[in-house]
Amino acid sequence: MNNKELFFGFNCSETAARASNRTATVSACAPTVSGTACSGLVGQKMAFNENDCLVSIRADMEYYKTVLQAYPPKHPALDEMVMATSNMLKNCHWSTSESTESSESTEASEKRCASGNPFDDRLCLCEVVQDFQLRAVTINRALGYIASGEHRD
């Protein structure tokens, strides 16, 4: 994210992502080889749990929405991300499971970038945004795989 107001004083694109290990989106959305054959063989049966993947994606989206909404000074760039995340949560067909986010994780995420030190808070936000960007790539790939229907063959 390149925003001079939010990230003045450091280069956000050179900051490492602060990975959130709250959900298992990467493992839940990765097809696994079933059977005893070696991985990577053509025609091999892959196991994939679409419901677990969607539940994990939804939990991720709710988490990032909460963290970005809670960032103290409101900012148009953050508002855009929150709105896009909210629209996805509202308009996408999710699994039959309800939200997996607990009030405990909501409280923790609301305090995530609110130390009271503006520089530290902006640096934290940068790390969260970098992580969100990486997670968005994973989510996009997982949703593309689900949409392709390959796992239903």
Buried (B, 14 or more C-beta within 10 A) or exposed (E): BEBEEBBEEEEBEEBEBBEBEBBBBEEBBBBEBEEEEEEEEEEEEBEBBBEBBBBBBBBBBBBBBBBBBBBEEEBEBBEEBBEEBBEBBEEEEBBEEEEBBEEEBBEBBBEBBBEEEEEEBBBBBBBBBBBBEEBBEBBEEBBEBBEEEEBEE
